[in-house]
Amino acid sequence: MGALRRALVQHALVQHARGMMAGKMPFDGIRAVSPMSDTESAPDQILAASDHAIFIRSSGDVSGALGACFGARGLILTEDALSKEFFELGTGLAGELFQKFVNYRIPLAIVIEDFSAHGVRFSELAREHATHGAVRFVHSTGEARAWLESLPRHEMLFS
């Protein structure tokens, strides 16, 4: 059942990408079944990665996380849901995650208590994204939730 669900999510992602290239949003407002659980995400729900078993350990996890978020208002990723490769910017994992969430207009809040604990380059990246309209680094889940709740529903703002 898990493989079938993953195949359906991948198909949905491809169809969604084709629709975006054609100027359409074929899945706008439709709830998606998460490839990681048997529950559906409620429309406009803010997902916490820890509550939905979403982890970013490799580039293969990015599409699964994205599929789990279709129909959701945004995703909150905490430090414990991220691998050490995420913090090593040379791996490209952070960039891939950011690009996919920006492309699919799903807001992403990343909670890191101490940006500088992961090095100078990562700290600079986090500070640059502290006011970004699509991917934002914050210091607490409360701050993440407040930012995501402040965004208009079904619309992504870019700064």
Buried (B, 14 or more C-beta within 10 A) or exposed (E): EEEEBBEBBBEBBEEBEEBBEEEEBEBEEEBBBBBBBEEEBEBBBBBBBBEBEBBBEEBEBBBBBBBBBBBBBBBBBBBEBBBEBBBBBEBEBBEBBBBBBBEBBBBBBBBBEEBEEBEEEBBEBBEEBEEBBBBBBBBEBEBBBEBBEEBEEEEBEEE
